[in-house]
Amino acid sequence: MKTALLIDDDRIPMNYYVRALERSGWAVKQCFDVDSALEAAETINPTVIVLDVGMPPGKRYPSQTTQQGRRTGAFLYEDLKSRHPNAIFVVLTVLTEQEASELFEGAPRLRVISKADCPPIEFARLLDGLLKAEGESNKIS
């Protein structure tokens, strides 16, 4: 089963992404903060992990380290990547692709998507395409 862990503190817009993913056959676990995301990562094995960059740091990360939450997603990525090394990561953000890419420079299996450029129905198609491409590359190797 296709499973997505969707982490973003912006509740209302993310509800549309959840609905679009579920309509496309995805099981979705939605988290609105760092602490619940880390907790969920202990109990599920997501195919794809979608996260935002700018979120409140929660109990796990000091605010000054995350620049008052402007880099929380980068710290969360590191923690989640160590727990789920085979997951595909998607950063869904309001930052420009260049700004977000600088935070995650050299990160394997990570795609940066602008929220402005990817409405929910397109996002579901994009994740399906990423899975298909991943499956095809695994067949080749």
matplotlib code that plots the C-alpha trace (Angstrom):
import matplotlib.pyplot as plt

x = [0.0, 1.2, 1.6, 2.4, 3.5, 2.4, 4.0, 2.9, 1.6, -0.6, -3.8, -6.4, -4.5, -3.0, -6.5, -6.9, -3.6, -4.7, -8.1, -6.4, -3.9, -6.6, -8.7, -5.6, -5.3, -2.8, -3.0, -2.1, -1.0, -1.1, 0.9, 0.8, 4.0, 7.5, 6.6, 3.7, 5.6, 8.5, 6.0, 4.2, 7.5, 8.0, 4.7, 4.4, 6.6, 5.8, 6.6, 6.8, 7.5, 6.2, 7.4, 7.4, 10.5, 9.1, 7.4, 7.5, 10.5, 8.5, 10.2, 12.9, 14.7, 15.8, 14.2, 17.5, 19.0, 16.1, 16.2, 12.9, 11.4, 12.5, 14.7, 12.8, 12.1, 15.8, 16.3, 13.3, 14.5, 17.7, 15.9, 13.4, 15.9, 17.9, 14.7, 13.3, 16.3, 14.3, 11.5, 11.2, 11.2, 9.3, 9.7, 6.4, 7.1, 6.4, 10.2, 11.6, 13.1, 16.5, 16.1, 14.8, 17.4, 20.2, 18.9, 18.9, 21.9, 23.1, 20.2, 19.4, 15.9, 14.5, 12.4, 11.5, 8.1, 6.6, 3.1, 2.3, 3.2, 1.6, -2.1, -3.4, -4.6, -1.3, 0.6, -1.1, -0.1, 3.4, 3.8, 2.4, 5.0, 7.8, 6.8, 6.6, 10.1, 11.5, 10.1, 11.5, 14.9, 14.9, 14.2, 17.1, 19.7]
y = [0.0, 3.5, 5.4, 9.0, 10.8, 14.5, 17.0, 20.6, 23.0, 24.8, 22.7, 24.0, 23.8, 20.5, 19.0, 19.4, 17.6, 14.8, 14.4, 14.4, 11.7, 9.5, 9.7, 8.5, 5.4, 6.7, 6.0, 9.3, 10.0, 13.8, 15.5, 19.2, 19.5, 18.0, 16.1, 14.2, 13.6, 12.0, 9.9, 8.8, 7.8, 5.2, 3.5, 3.6, 2.8, 5.5, 5.1, 8.9, 11.6, 15.0, 17.9, 21.7, 23.7, 26.4, 24.9, 25.5, 23.6, 21.7, 20.1, 18.3, 21.3, 24.5, 27.6, 29.4, 26.4, 26.3, 30.1, 30.4, 27.6, 28.7, 25.6, 23.1, 20.9, 20.5, 19.1, 16.9, 15.6, 14.4, 12.6, 11.0, 10.0, 8.0, 6.2, 5.7, 5.5, 4.0, 6.6, 9.1, 12.7, 15.6, 19.1, 21.0, 24.6, 28.3, 28.8, 29.1, 25.8, 27.4, 28.5, 25.1, 23.2, 25.0, 23.7, 20.1, 20.3, 16.8, 15.0, 11.7, 10.8, 14.3, 16.5, 20.1, 21.3, 24.8, 24.9, 27.7, 25.5, 22.2, 22.2, 19.1, 17.0, 17.6, 16.7, 13.3, 12.7, 13.8, 11.3, 8.5, 9.4, 9.4, 6.0, 4.7, 6.2, 4.6, 1.2, 1.4, 2.4, -0.5, -2.9, -1.6, -2.0]
z = [0.0, -0.8, 2.5, 2.9, 6.1, 5.5, 8.0, 7.8, 10.4, 7.9, 8.5, 6.1, 2.8, 3.8, 4.2, 0.4, -0.2, 2.1, 0.3, -3.1, -2.0, -0.4, -3.6, -5.5, -3.3, -0.7, 3.0, 4.7, 8.2, 8.7, 11.4, 12.3, 14.3, 14.8, 17.9, 16.5, 13.3, 15.1, 17.1, 13.9, 12.3, 15.1, 14.3, 10.5, 7.6, 5.0, 1.3, 1.0, 3.6, 2.8, 4.9, 5.1, 5.9, 8.2, 11.2, 14.9, 16.3, 19.0, 22.0, 19.9, 18.4, 20.1, 18.5, 18.1, 16.2, 13.7, 13.3, 15.1, 13.0, 9.6, 9.2, 11.3, 8.2, 7.6, 11.1, 10.8, 7.5, 9.1, 11.9, 9.6, 7.1, 9.7, 10.7, 7.2, 4.8, 2.0, 2.0, -0.7, 0.7, -0.7, 0.6, -0.1, 0.8, 0.1, -0.3, -3.8, -5.1, -4.9, -1.2, -0.2, -2.2, -0.4, 2.9, 1.6, -0.6, -1.6, 0.1, -1.7, -2.8, -2.0, -4.3, -3.6, -4.7, -4.4, -3.0, -5.4, -8.4, -7.3, -6.4, -4.5, -7.5, -9.3, -6.1, -6.0, -9.6, -8.8, -5.9, -8.1, -10.8, -8.2, -7.1, -10.6, -11.4, -8.3, -9.2, -12.7, -11.4, -9.0, -11.8, -13.8, -10.9]

ax = plt.figure().add_subplot(projection="3d")
ax.plot(x, y, z, "-o")
ax.set_aspect("equal")
plt.show()
